[in-house]
Amino acid sequence: MARIVVIGAGMGAMAAAARLAVAGHRVVVHERSGTYGGALGGVERDGFAFDTGPGLLQLPAVYRDLFVKTGKEPLEQCVELSQVEPAVRHVFADGTAIDLPNASRAGVGEALDAALGGDAGARWSAFMNRAREAWDRTRRPLLEEPLWPNWQVLAEREPYPSVPHKRLLRRDLRATTLTGVGELELGGDARLLALLEQYALAWGLDPRATPASAAVLPYMEHTFGAWSVRGGMRALARAVYERCLARRVEFAFDSPVARIIEKDGRAAGVELADGTAHEADFVVAGVAPGVLDGLLSGVSGMSGAFGVNIRAEGDVRARAGLPSRLMVFLALRGPRPGGTPHRTVLHTPDRADELDRLFGEDPGLPLAPTLTVLRPDDPALTPDTEHEALTLTVTVPAHTRITGADVERLIARAESVVPGLRERLLWHEVRTPADVAEATGAEGGAVPPPSLAAGEGRFLHPANGTRLPGLFAVGGWSHPGGGLPHAGMSGALVAGLIVEGPDFRGSQ
């Protein structure tokens, strides 16, 4: 039985802790805050409850596997999952609205044909077929296996089979970015391009620079669906925490780690902020890159950039310069209207302004950003059926200072898809990039995206193993990147590397 210290109680860290405890190890989690869940936090006030992280779950199979491997009670016995229908309503700049069905690629094509006309559905369906090829080629190396030592293969090869187009003397013009896919393969319809680019924007990625392999992002949603959890995603975090407790994982909250102890060239424990030392055979760090750099500052040869000094193989650098998220939580009087979609995406009327402000040299909040509105049909989130809890989310640059005028502008923008919003509003609370930074330790409140192939390796995340033996990285800032499914898989990968050793080749 090994002694294992886990730094942080995020979803990836807890997934690793539960699996390691089942394997017979003694696991102690030190969390600097007073609660578990990491990015899956919550805001509660006057009987209303809001998620401070993602509001929907993709690939629930990742957490089903976690619960199967760590106990008798399956996931559905611990939380109530349901597919939202429709999966999403898109409202485009020209006023066109379209409801896309959940986990039905054929249904999505039919909906696009009905709303957009022409051959929109056929073009999108053909794109999904190509996206499936990219998914099949990258699913295991990017989700189910440790990062390959020869990760450069993933960086150099574009798994998306783009369609060649003839233009003037260039006979073999192919899309290499997500925007290129939209422009060359979706028929030039600005609404289809907006639909496609939104999947990158939601993760703070510039679609003009994001590789075509990002086609896997809409593929995942359209194939495996979008799921809600009764009580919000915070209920999923609670279920994972309780599974850890059932497996005798120990938690120490309000217990910040000051540094990682090194002995004989390997991680040997941690020292807490109060000076207490805890020995360990392995250390698992579920923290942001800058935080981990600080914890290693006293380890010989390990100070400096996270992305350079503790990589297991090669030089996949930690992501930098990523945008953050701005969230506005609104408590409304009056019941949720029947037929209201769980999620509505209101697209920007000024694509150039949004992209320039998010990814340009002078970043700031776009004038009319793409806005996601969540209106869950969940009585557990409101004081009674005569009230509604609503969340607005936009992608913003990290470090962005949010003003009251910015928030009022977002609320005004939301009125176009939430009639009578102002008259129903009781109060609102705001979660800014500064709040995200405080909760997660990420520089400027940056939010990690999932790992993607191609792009010369710029869209990969650091390996779970590090150059300091005995130290492993878990969670959204390590392989396979950000997002709830990816966090769960990072936990499985770290547990496998510790239990089975460096010969571990991935989950089955």
C-alpha positions as CSV (number, residue, x, y, z in Angstrom):
1,M,0.0,0.0,0.0
2,A,1.5,3.3,-1.1
3,R,0.9,6.7,0.6
4,I,-0.4,9.2,-1.9
5,V,-1.0,12.9,-1.4
6,V,-3.4,14.6,-3.9
7,I,-3.2,18.4,-4.1
8,G,-6.6,19.9,-4.9
9,A,-10.1,18.4,-4.9
10,G,-11.1,19.1,-8.4
11,M,-13.0,16.6,-10.5
12,G,-9.8,15.0,-12.1
13,A,-8.1,14.9,-8.7
14,M,-11.1,13.2,-7.0
15,A,-11.4,10.8,-9.9
16,A,-7.8,9.7,-9.5
17,A,-8.2,9.6,-5.7
18,A,-11.2,7.2,-5.8
19,R,-9.5,4.9,-8.3
20,L,-6.2,4.8,-6.3
21,A,-8.1,4.1,-3.0
22,V,-9.9,1.2,-4.7
23,A,-6.5,-0.2,-5.7
24,G,-5.5,-0.4,-2.0
25,H,-3.6,2.8,-1.5
26,R,-3.9,5.3,1.3
27,V,-5.0,8.6,-0.3
28,V,-5.1,12.0,1.4
29,V,-6.4,15.1,-0.5
30,H,-5.3,18.5,0.6
31,E,-7.6,21.3,-0.7
32,R,-6.8,25.0,-0.1
33,S,-10.4,26.0,-0.1
34,G,-13.2,24.8,2.1
35,T,-15.0,22.6,-0.4
36,Y,-14.5,20.1,-3.2
37,G,-15.3,20.3,-6.9
38,G,-12.7,22.7,-8.3
39,A,-14.4,24.5,-11.3
40,L,-17.7,22.8,-10.4
41,G,-18.5,25.3,-7.8
42,G,-21.9,26.8,-6.9
43,V,-23.7,29.9,-5.8
44,E,-26.6,29.6,-3.5
45,R,-28.9,32.5,-2.4
46,D,-32.5,32.8,-1.3
47,G,-33.3,29.3,-2.3
48,F,-31.7,29.7,-5.8
49,A,-28.7,27.6,-6.9
50,F,-26.3,28.2,-9.8
51,D,-23.4,26.3,-11.3
52,T,-20.2,28.3,-11.6
53,G,-18.7,25.8,-14.1
54,P,-20.2,23.9,-17.1
55,G,-24.0,23.5,-16.9
56,L,-24.2,20.4,-19.0
57,L,-22.4,17.1,-19.2
58,Q,-21.0,15.4,-22.3
59,L,-19.7,11.9,-22.5
60,P,-21.4,10.7,-19.3
61,A,-19.8,7.3,-20.0
62,V,-16.6,8.6,-18.4
63,Y,-18.3,9.0,-15.1
64,R,-20.3,5.8,-15.5
65,D,-17.0,4.0,-15.8
66,L,-15.6,5.8,-12.7
67,F,-18.6,4.7,-10.6
68,V,-18.5,1.1,-12.0
69,K,-14.7,0.8,-11.2
70,T,-15.0,2.3,-7.7
71,G,-18.2,0.7,-6.2
72,K,-21.4,-1.2,-6.5
73,E,-23.7,1.8,-7.0
74,P,-23.8,3.0,-10.6
75,L,-23.7,6.7,-11.5
76,E,-27.5,6.9,-12.2
77,Q,-28.1,5.6,-8.6
78,C,-26.1,8.5,-7.2
79,V,-27.3,11.3,-9.5
80,E,-30.3,11.8,-11.7
81,L,-29.2,12.3,-15.3
82,S,-31.4,13.3,-18.2
83,Q,-30.8,14.3,-21.8
84,V,-32.0,17.8,-22.5
85,E,-34.4,18.2,-25.4
86,P,-33.7,20.1,-27.6
87,A,-29.9,20.0,-27.0
88,V,-29.7,23.7,-27.9
89,R,-31.5,26.5,-29.6
90,H,-29.4,28.7,-31.9
91,V,-30.5,32.2,-32.6
92,F,-28.4,33.8,-35.4
93,A,-27.7,37.4,-36.2
94,D,-30.4,37.6,-38.9
95,G,-33.0,36.4,-36.4
96,T,-33.1,32.8,-37.7
97,A,-33.8,30.4,-34.8
98,I,-33.2,26.6,-34.9
99,D,-33.7,23.9,-32.3
100,L,-31.2,21.0,-32.6
101,P,-32.3,17.7,-31.2
102,N,-30.2,15.8,-28.7
103,A,-27.8,13.0,-29.8
104,S,-29.4,12.7,-33.3
105,R,-27.1,13.5,-36.2
106,A,-29.9,12.7,-38.6
107,G,-32.3,14.9,-36.7
108,V,-29.7,17.8,-36.7
109,G,-29.5,17.6,-40.5
110,E,-33.3,17.7,-40.8
111,A,-33.5,20.7,-38.5
112,L,-30.9,22.6,-40.5
113,D,-32.7,21.9,-43.7
114,A,-36.0,23.1,-42.3
115,A,-34.5,26.3,-40.8
116,L,-31.8,27.3,-43.3
117,G,-33.0,25.7,-46.5
118,G,-30.9,24.7,-49.5
119,D,-28.5,21.8,-48.8
120,A,-27.5,23.0,-45.3
121,G,-28.4,19.7,-43.6
122,A,-26.6,17.6,-46.2
123,R,-23.5,19.7,-45.9
124,W,-23.5,19.5,-42.1
125,S,-24.1,15.8,-42.2
126,A,-21.2,15.3,-44.6
127,F,-19.1,17.4,-42.3
128,M,-20.2,15.2,-39.4
129,N,-19.1,12.1,-41.3
130,R,-15.6,13.6,-41.7
131,A,-15.6,14.6,-38.1
132,R,-16.3,11.0,-37.1
133,E,-13.1,10.0,-38.9
134,A,-11.2,12.6,-36.9
135,W,-12.8,11.3,-33.7
136,D,-12.0,7.6,-34.6
137,R,-8.3,8.6,-35.2
138,T,-7.8,10.6,-32.1
139,R,-10.2,9.2,-29.4
140,R,-7.7,6.8,-27.8
141,P,-4.5,9.0,-28.0
142,L,-6.3,12.1,-26.8
143,L,-8.7,10.6,-24.3
144,E,-7.9,7.1,-23.2
145,E,-4.1,6.8,-23.3
146,P,-1.2,8.6,-21.6
147,L,0.4,11.2,-23.9
148,W,2.6,9.4,-26.4
149,P,6.3,9.9,-25.9
150,N,6.4,10.6,-29.7
151,W,3.6,13.2,-29.2
152,Q,5.0,15.0,-32.3
153,V,3.0,12.5,-34.4
154,L,-0.2,14.0,-33.0
155,A,1.1,17.5,-33.5
156,E,2.0,17.1,-37.2
157,R,-0.8,14.9,-38.6
158,E,-4.1,16.5,-39.2
159,P,-6.7,13.8,-38.5
160,Y,-9.6,15.7,-40.1
161,P,-10.0,14.5,-43.8
162,S,-10.7,17.9,-45.3
163,V,-12.2,18.1,-48.8
164,P,-9.9,19.4,-51.6
165,H,-11.2,22.5,-53.4
166,K,-9.9,23.9,-56.7
167,R,-9.3,27.6,-56.8
168,L,-7.5,29.3,-59.7
169,L,-4.1,27.7,-59.9
170,R,-4.3,26.1,-56.5
171,R,-5.8,22.7,-57.3
172,D,-5.6,21.2,-53.9
173,L,-6.8,23.8,-51.4
174,R,-7.8,22.1,-48.1
175,A,-9.1,23.5,-44.9
176,T,-6.5,23.5,-42.1
177,T,-8.5,25.4,-39.5
178,L,-12.1,25.2,-38.1
179,T,-12.9,28.5,-39.9
180,G,-11.5,27.1,-43.1
181,V,-13.7,24.0,-42.8
182,G,-16.7,26.3,-42.4
183,E,-15.8,28.5,-45.4
184,L,-14.7,25.7,-47.8
185,E,-17.1,22.9,-46.8
186,L,-20.3,24.4,-45.5
187,G,-21.4,26.3,-48.6
188,G,-20.6,29.8,-47.4
189,D,-23.7,30.1,-45.2
190,A,-22.8,32.6,-42.4
191,R,-25.1,30.8,-40.0
192,L,-23.5,27.4,-40.5
193,L,-20.1,29.1,-40.0
194,A,-21.3,30.7,-36.8
195,L,-22.7,27.4,-35.6
196,L,-19.4,25.7,-36.2
197,E,-17.2,28.5,-34.8
198,Q,-19.2,28.6,-31.6
199,Y,-17.8,25.2,-30.5
200,A,-14.3,26.8,-30.5
201,L,-15.4,30.1,-29.0
202,A,-17.0,28.3,-26.1
203,W,-13.6,27.0,-25.1
204,G,-11.8,30.3,-25.7
205,L,-10.2,29.1,-28.9
206,D,-9.8,31.3,-32.0
207,P,-11.6,29.3,-34.7
208,R,-9.4,31.0,-37.3
209,A,-6.3,29.4,-35.8
210,T,-7.8,26.3,-34.2
211,P,-7.0,23.2,-36.3
212,A,-9.6,21.4,-38.3
213,S,-9.3,18.5,-35.8
214,A,-11.6,20.6,-33.5
215,A,-14.4,19.1,-35.6
216,V,-14.5,16.5,-32.8
217,L,-16.1,19.1,-30.5
218,P,-19.5,19.3,-32.3
219,Y,-19.2,15.6,-33.2
220,M,-19.1,14.7,-29.5
221,E,-22.2,16.7,-28.7
222,H,-24.2,15.6,-31.7
223,T,-23.3,12.0,-31.2
224,F,-23.3,11.4,-27.5
225,G,-25.6,14.2,-26.4
226,A,-25.8,16.8,-23.7
227,W,-27.0,15.8,-20.3
228,S,-28.3,17.7,-17.3
229,V,-28.0,16.6,-13.6
230,R,-30.8,17.2,-11.2
231,G,-29.5,19.8,-8.7
232,G,-26.9,21.0,-11.2
233,M,-23.4,19.9,-12.0
234,R,-22.6,20.6,-8.4
235,A,-24.6,17.4,-7.6
236,L,-22.2,15.5,-9.8
237,A,-19.2,16.9,-7.8
238,R,-20.9,15.9,-4.6
239,A,-21.5,12.3,-5.9
240,V,-17.8,11.9,-6.8
241,Y,-16.8,13.4,-3.4
242,E,-19.1,10.9,-1.6
243,R,-17.7,8.0,-3.6
244,C,-14.2,9.1,-2.5
245,L,-15.4,9.1,1.1
246,A,-16.9,5.6,0.7
247,R,-13.6,4.4,-0.6
248,R,-11.9,5.9,2.5
249,V,-10.2,8.8,0.8
250,E,-9.2,11.4,3.4
251,F,-9.9,15.1,2.8
252,A,-8.2,18.0,4.5
253,F,-10.0,21.3,3.6
254,D,-8.6,24.7,4.2
255,S,-5.2,23.0,3.9
256,P,-3.1,24.8,1.3
257,V,0.1,23.1,0.2
258,A,3.2,25.4,0.2
259,R,5.7,23.1,-1.6
260,I,6.4,19.7,-2.9
261,I,9.1,17.8,-1.0
262,E,11.8,16.2,-3.1
263,K,14.1,13.4,-1.7
264,D,16.7,11.3,-3.5
265,G,15.5,12.8,-6.8
266,R,11.8,12.0,-6.5
267,A,8.6,13.5,-5.0
268,A,8.5,12.5,-1.4
269,G,5.6,14.4,0.1
270,V,4.3,17.9,0.7
271,E,4.7,20.7,3.1
272,L,1.6,22.7,4.1
273,A,1.4,26.4,4.6
274,D,1.5,25.9,8.4
275,G,4.9,24.2,8.0
276,T,3.6,20.6,8.6
277,A,5.2,18.0,6.4
278,H,3.5,14.9,5.1
279,E,5.5,12.1,3.6
280,A,4.2,10.3,0.5
281,D,5.3,7.7,-2.1
282,F,3.5,9.6,-4.8
283,V,2.2,13.2,-5.2
284,V,-0.7,14.0,-7.6
285,A,-1.1,17.7,-8.4
286,G,-4.5,18.9,-9.6
287,V,-3.6,22.6,-9.9
288,A,-3.0,25.2,-12.5
289,P,0.5,25.5,-14.1
290,G,1.6,28.6,-12.3
291,V,0.6,27.1,-9.0
292,L,2.5,23.9,-9.6
293,D,5.6,25.9,-10.6
294,G,5.4,27.7,-7.2
295,L,5.1,24.4,-5.4
296,L,8.3,23.2,-7.1
297,S,10.3,26.3,-6.5
298,G,12.4,24.7,-3.9
299,V,13.1,21.5,-5.9
300,S,16.5,21.5,-7.6
301,G,16.2,21.9,-11.4
302,M,12.5,22.2,-11.2
303,S,11.9,25.9,-10.8
304,G,10.6,28.0,-13.7
305,A,8.0,27.4,-16.3
306,F,5.6,24.4,-15.8
307,G,5.7,23.6,-19.5
308,V,9.5,23.3,-19.8
309,N,10.8,21.7,-16.6
310,I,8.6,18.9,-15.5
311,R,7.4,17.4,-18.8
312,A,7.8,13.7,-19.0
313,E,8.8,13.5,-22.7
314,G,9.5,16.2,-25.2
315,D,8.3,19.7,-24.8
316,V,4.6,20.1,-24.9
317,R,4.2,23.5,-23.3
318,A,1.5,24.5,-20.8
319,R,-1.1,26.7,-22.5
320,A,-0.9,30.4,-22.1
321,G,-3.0,33.4,-23.1
322,L,-6.3,31.6,-23.0
323,P,-9.5,33.5,-22.5
324,S,-11.7,33.2,-19.4
325,R,-15.5,33.2,-18.8
326,L,-17.9,35.8,-17.5
327,M,-21.1,34.4,-15.9
328,V,-24.1,36.3,-14.7
329,F,-26.6,34.5,-12.4
330,L,-30.2,35.8,-12.5
331,A,-33.0,35.1,-10.0
332,L,-36.4,35.5,-11.7
333,R,-39.9,35.8,-10.4
334,G,-42.5,33.8,-12.3
335,P,-42.3,30.2,-13.5
336,R,-40.2,28.9,-16.4
337,P,-42.4,29.0,-19.5
338,G,-43.3,25.7,-21.0
339,G,-41.3,24.7,-24.0
340,T,-38.3,26.8,-23.0
341,P,-35.0,25.2,-24.2
342,H,-32.5,24.4,-21.5
343,R,-29.7,26.1,-23.5
344,T,-29.9,28.9,-26.1
345,V,-26.9,30.3,-28.0
346,L,-27.4,33.9,-29.2
347,H,-24.8,34.5,-31.9
348,T,-23.0,37.8,-32.3
349,P,-24.1,40.2,-35.0
350,D,-20.5,41.4,-35.5
351,R,-18.2,38.4,-35.9
352,A,-15.2,40.6,-36.8
353,D,-15.5,42.6,-33.6
354,E,-15.9,39.5,-31.4
355,L,-12.9,37.8,-32.8
356,D,-10.7,40.9,-32.7
357,R,-11.6,41.7,-29.1
358,L,-11.1,38.2,-27.9
359,F,-7.9,37.3,-29.8
360,G,-6.5,40.7,-31.0
361,E,-3.6,42.8,-29.6
362,D,-6.0,44.9,-27.5
363,P,-8.3,42.3,-25.9
364,G,-11.5,43.2,-24.2
365,L,-15.2,42.3,-23.9
366,P,-16.9,42.2,-27.3
367,L,-19.6,44.8,-27.9
368,A,-22.2,42.1,-28.6
369,P,-20.6,38.7,-27.7
370,T,-21.9,35.3,-28.5
371,L,-24.1,34.6,-25.4
372,T,-25.1,31.3,-23.9
373,V,-28.3,31.3,-21.9
374,L,-29.0,28.4,-19.6
375,R,-32.6,27.9,-18.3
376,P,-32.7,24.5,-16.6
377,D,-36.0,22.8,-15.9
378,D,-35.0,21.8,-12.4
379,P,-37.1,22.6,-9.3
380,A,-34.1,21.8,-7.1
381,L,-32.5,25.0,-8.3
382,T,-35.3,27.4,-7.3
383,P,-37.2,28.1,-4.1
384,D,-40.4,26.9,-5.7
385,T,-42.1,26.5,-9.1
386,E,-43.0,30.2,-9.2
387,H,-39.3,31.2,-9.8
388,E,-36.6,30.5,-12.3
389,A,-32.8,30.4,-12.2
390,L,-31.1,31.6,-15.3
391,T,-27.4,31.8,-16.2
392,L,-25.6,33.9,-18.9
393,T,-22.2,32.9,-20.0
394,V,-19.8,34.6,-22.5
395,T,-16.1,34.0,-23.4
396,V,-13.9,36.9,-22.4
397,P,-10.1,37.5,-22.4
398,A,-8.4,36.5,-19.2
399,H,-7.6,39.4,-16.8
400,T,-10.6,41.3,-18.2
401,R,-12.0,43.9,-15.7
402,I,-15.7,43.7,-15.8
403,T,-17.8,46.8,-15.0
404,G,-21.4,47.2,-14.0
405,A,-22.1,48.6,-17.5
406,D,-20.7,45.4,-19.1
407,V,-23.1,43.3,-17.0
408,E,-26.1,45.5,-17.8
409,R,-25.2,45.2,-21.5
410,L,-25.3,41.4,-21.3
411,I,-28.6,41.4,-19.5
412,A,-30.1,43.7,-22.1
413,R,-28.7,41.4,-24.9
414,A,-30.3,38.4,-23.2
415,E,-33.8,40.1,-23.3
416,S,-34.0,39.3,-27.0
417,V,-34.3,35.6,-26.2
418,V,-35.8,35.9,-22.7
419,P,-38.9,38.1,-23.1
420,G,-39.8,40.1,-20.0
421,L,-36.5,39.5,-18.4
422,R,-36.2,42.9,-16.8
423,E,-39.7,42.8,-15.3
424,R,-39.0,39.4,-13.8
425,L,-35.5,40.1,-12.4
426,L,-35.2,39.9,-8.6
427,W,-31.4,40.1,-8.4
428,H,-28.3,39.0,-10.1
429,E,-24.7,38.0,-9.2
430,V,-21.6,38.1,-11.3
431,R,-18.6,35.7,-11.6
432,T,-15.7,37.5,-13.3
433,P,-12.3,36.2,-14.5
434,A,-10.9,37.5,-11.2
435,D,-13.3,35.2,-9.4
436,V,-12.3,32.3,-11.6
437,A,-8.6,33.0,-10.8
438,E,-9.3,33.1,-7.1
439,A,-11.2,29.8,-7.2
440,T,-8.8,27.9,-9.5
441,G,-5.4,29.6,-9.2
442,A,-5.3,29.9,-13.0
443,E,-3.5,33.0,-14.3
444,G,-6.1,35.7,-15.1
445,G,-8.9,33.2,-14.7
446,A,-8.0,31.3,-17.8
447,V,-10.1,28.2,-18.6
448,P,-8.3,25.2,-20.2
449,P,-9.8,23.7,-23.4
450,P,-9.7,20.1,-24.4
451,S,-6.5,18.7,-26.1
452,L,-6.6,18.7,-29.9
453,A,-4.4,17.1,-32.5
454,A,-2.4,18.9,-35.2
455,G,-1.6,22.6,-34.8
456,E,2.1,21.8,-34.3
457,G,1.4,20.7,-30.7
458,R,0.0,24.1,-29.6
459,F,-3.3,22.5,-28.7
460,L,-1.9,19.6,-26.6
461,H,-1.6,19.7,-22.8
462,P,1.3,18.5,-20.7
463,A,1.7,14.8,-20.0
464,N,0.4,13.4,-16.7
465,G,3.8,12.0,-15.8
466,T,6.5,14.5,-15.1
467,R,10.3,14.7,-15.1
468,L,10.2,14.5,-11.3
469,P,9.6,10.8,-10.5
470,G,6.7,10.2,-8.2
471,L,4.9,13.5,-9.3
472,F,1.9,13.3,-11.5
473,A,-0.3,16.1,-13.0
474,V,-4.1,15.6,-13.2
475,G,-7.1,17.8,-14.2
476,G,-7.8,20.3,-17.0
477,W,-4.3,21.7,-17.3
478,S,-2.8,18.3,-18.0
479,H,-3.5,15.7,-20.7
480,P,-6.1,15.3,-22.0
481,G,-7.1,18.9,-21.2
482,G,-10.2,20.8,-20.0
483,G,-13.8,19.8,-19.8
484,L,-15.7,17.4,-17.5
485,P,-15.1,14.2,-19.6
486,H,-11.4,15.1,-20.0
487,A,-11.0,15.7,-16.3
488,G,-12.5,12.3,-15.5
489,M,-10.2,10.7,-18.0
490,S,-7.1,12.4,-16.6
491,G,-8.0,10.8,-13.2
492,A,-8.2,7.4,-14.9
493,L,-4.8,7.9,-16.6
494,V,-3.0,9.1,-13.5
495,A,-4.4,6.2,-11.5
496,G,-3.3,3.8,-14.2
497,L,0.2,5.2,-14.3
498,I,0.7,4.8,-10.6
499,V,-0.9,1.4,-10.2
500,E,0.5,-0.2,-13.3
501,G,3.6,1.8,-13.8
502,P,5.1,3.4,-16.9
503,D,4.0,0.4,-19.1
504,F,0.3,1.5,-18.6
505,R,-1.1,1.9,-22.1
506,G,-4.5,3.4,-21.3
507,S,-8.0,2.6,-20.1
508,Q,-9.9,-0.3,-21.6
